[in-house]
Amino acid sequence: MVVVAGPSSVYVDEPGNEGITGTVTLATSHAAIHVWDKHEPAFFQFDIYSCSSFSAHEVLEHVNEFDLVSYEYMYIDRNDQMKVVEHVRS
């Protein structure tokens, strides 16, 4: 994976939307995270688009380092047609 922009992050202090947004753009992929730190508990959304092969479980192993209270993820296959392969709520 070749980084073509970023990584970059910015803190947004707009009331009701306080938190950090970060992105990295890769030659054939991207990742973005949005964290709302004023929520109790804090809340975040993370998006990965990649041509590399990995499982949702591999991603969750890393994300669970944040001691998640709950999570929801959706795995979308965008190769031939955009289709939801897996949608899980804990």
Secondary structure, DSSP 4 states (H G I P E B T S, - for coil): --EEEEEEEEEE--TT--EEEEEEEESS-EEEEEEETTSSS-EEEEEEE-SS---HHHHHHHHGGG--S--EEEEEE-SSS-EEEEEEE-
